[in-house]
Amino acid sequence: MAKKTIADVDVAGKTVLMRVDFNVPLDGTTVTDDGRIRMALPSIKSVVDRGGRLVLMSHLGRPKMGEDNSKYSLAPAAAKLAEHLGTDVAMAADTVGDDATAKVGALTDGGVVVLENLRFDDAEKKGDAEFAARLAAFGDIYCNDAFGTCHREHASMVAVPQAMDGKPRVVGFLVEKEIRYLTDAIETPARPFVAVLGGAKVSDKIQVIKNLLGICDKVLIGGAMAYTFSLAKGGQVGESLVEKDKVELAKELMEAGGDVLVLPVDTHCGDDFNSACNKEVVSAGEIPDGFEGLDIGPQTAAIYSEIVEGAATVVWNGPMGVFEMEPFDEGTRAVAEALANGSGLSIIGGGDSAAAIRQLGFEDKVSHVSTGGGASLAMLEGKTFAAVELLDEA
């Protein structure tokens, strides 16, 4: 799936239409975490430093048609980008309207303009061809550097590069890195290859579990979805979060998984959802009435840590418990420490896993932290992305 990157095209004097992920958290007009902007800087600077003209497009938040969506403006992100670049960044008042057209037309070599939020027009999510054609008219070169939305067939991701057929269509460095890590992990993993899957629902990870059971040497299950497996084995789950309608599926996955599928042997549970609750560690499937499972137990944490530390490749998607709340962060911490201590390739699949690895202070100890939870999950399911497939082959 190797694709041409922005470094492979001559951008001097040309306009690059780049899809980035500036979906950053805001406090009013202040960007509270500029991580996504910083991660786009290598691709942005590659264009600017080589005399290209850059038009950036992104979504931010979930604006609703017909409402005041000013809180979702990309203006704060454009201001933060200007700080990082140390130069002016123009901010268009619209996406494909008169102001955007004027500001794109006024670009000089090395200049940057940010278009207003793509999702201010519902044509973006609909993949509308006319909307896409108006965006496509802005660029000589298309660049996708928004991995977090690569699994979406929105206008800026699919219809725009389709409309730019015949022009260079490439990936940015961020998307190139994501594809390299996640694709190689699935297609040619160094072994033992271990997947650690957590989170609340089996239903969210059905296809991932099915796909990885056929590829991995071990698939370790944690988080609340472990209690649905406990129920499928006839165990007691107390007040734990379970999906009763997925019990038969859990039985099928256990049968198909055999020794590859590894389930918790003990559970850390509490009688309320807070740090001060009464706590017990019990064997898996023996959660008493009035208690709910909130983390894998210490025995499970030790077993999982040993497997993870001895792996040559580890993919982790979903925390082992309520990592935001002591002491139910201990299982997630144990897995994170094992990843940090191991010598293999370690890939964190975005979302809550990425949040957990950052909160626990291990981000710089793993090989790769994905920027897209949903996109990385889709890639682990074995899905292909139209947004990537139609770009130029390397």
Phi, psi and omega in degrees: 000019182296129182240154173297144179252172179300335179289341184274356182242147177280117184255352185304124178073004181249160181258123179259122175265109188245125173272118179242171176247091177257032179281072187262152176288140182236146168243093188069246179253015181251129175283118184272341176213109185264021183306317182291328176292315180298323181290339178274348186302319180303317180291319180298312181294329178300323179283309184298314183292339180258016174080022176274163175254129192242126174247117183257136177229142182202167168255167173208122177068200182234071179297151179243136182299137177086359180249168175284108183254019185301333179292347179258014179296146177276002181304315178298325178292321178296320179295319179294321177298318179301321177301313182294323182276340182068030181209168179291142173234122180283143179241118179282144181280348178218185186259311180230014183273197186297318183292318177299316181298318180293317183289324176293318180296333182272357182299140171246169182304130182087357182275157182226136171230139175255123175284152178293159185320119180304324185278006170290346176241122182292354175295334179298306183289335179280350182069031186299129186289324180292316176301316180297321181295323179292322174293314183301329181296342180285338192240150170267337183222138176253137178225126177258112175233033183238076184299325183301340178243014181295337179274359179263141178259053179279165185305312184292339183267326186236306184295326179295306178298330175296319180291341180259022177304132183101342174259159178300133179227110192229172174259155171276175185293329181292312178295321179301318180293317180300312180299316182299311182293308188287320180293313181297324180299322182278318188277321183221063183286142167287143185246153006294139178254118185239134172249137175244116184240124178231205182100182190275320194239133171299321184300329178289337189238014183307305185291327177295313180300312181301314181295315184286334176298333179272355185241320188277160171277327176215140172238113184264129183253131175220194180071186184294336181294342177298332184285335173291323175293320177301316179297321179295334178271004180086015183277170175266133183240005178054231181262016184297153175291117179225160173248093184298330180283358180248012181296316180296321177297317179300320177298317179297318181294321178295320179293317180291326186283329182053228182285346180289321181278120183246123182251157179300148177257344176213165187222137173265115185234165180218162181266008175198162183268066175200163185295333185270005183292166171288134187238148174216147168254122183232163174295150179303136180082010179231038179283122184288160175303142180087353178244154175230144177290130182236354180191160168293153180278174184296325178295315178298316180301320180292317179297312181297320181298319180295318179295315182295316183295331180270002183277151175270333175222131177230130170245128183236122177223107177107129181291163182277343181194201181279080189294342181282353190226116175293148356269016185276014173266357190293322179294315178296320179297319180299317179294318179298318179295322178295320176298316181296324182278339182286164181254001182276179175284128183235124184238124179259124189274044173068191176057222182296328179297317178295318178299319181294316183294327177288313182300324182275354174083025183248011186302323183276002181256359180247162186289318187205132173248115183293148179269354184228106180297305181295320181292318180293323177298315179297322179291323177291337175286347182093011180285152170257155183248123177301325182297337180257320185303323186276000178279164187293134178288147178289000000 
